[in-house]
Amino acid sequence: MVRVMEQSPEAFSSLGEQDLRTHFLVQLNGQFEGRASGETFHGSGRTDILLQERDRSVFIAECKFWDGPASLTAAIDQLLDYATWRDAKAALLLFSRNADFSAVVQQVPETIKAHSRSRGAVTTLGETVFRSQLKQRDDSVREITVTTLVYNVPADRKTSDRLRPRIGRDVG
C-alpha cells in the first residue's frame, strides 16, 4: 500500500483516515477472502481493522494521523482498549503528512518505549516499521505484540505548507 501511495500521491493527498483505512481493507479482503472488517466492535470500542479467522480475532489495527508524540501515545492507549485478553498481535498504522518525515520516524520508537505499558525494547524491522511488546490493559502479565507502521502520506500543497516544521515548534 505504501508504494501505491508514494507512486500515486495525487490519489491520496486529500484522503482522510477512514478513506485510507478503506484502501487497506480492500487489500486485506482480497488476501483473506472478505474476513477483514472496519469499524468493528472489539474489546471496549470499535477498532479500525479487525481480521477474524474461525471466530477468533487474529489481527486488530488502528489507523491514526501523526500529530506529535502525544498523538501516538493516545493511539497506543486506544489500541490497548480494543485488545482483549486473547489478542496476541495488533498493529498501529500511523500516517504522516509532515514535510520532515524522517523527524517523525525518528520520534516513533522513542515514544513507544516511553509508553507506560511498554515492556522496554522497540525492535526496528524496517525504516518505518517498529515492533514492541506492551502489557495488556487489564492484565499486566499478559503481553500483546504491536507493530507500528509509519506511512508518508502525501499532502496537497496547502496542507503540506501548514505542516512544514517551524523553528521552535515540535516536529509533530
Buried (B, 14 or more C-beta within 10 A) or exposed (E): BBEEBEEEBEEBBEBEBEEBBEBBBEEBBEEBEEBBBBEBEBBBEEBBBBBBEEEEBBBBBBBBBBBBBEBBBEBBEBBBBBBBEEBBBBBBBBBBBBBEBEBBBEBBBEBBBEBEBBBEEBEEEEEBBBBBBBBBBEEEEBBBBBBBBBBBBBBEEEBBEEBEBEEEEEBB
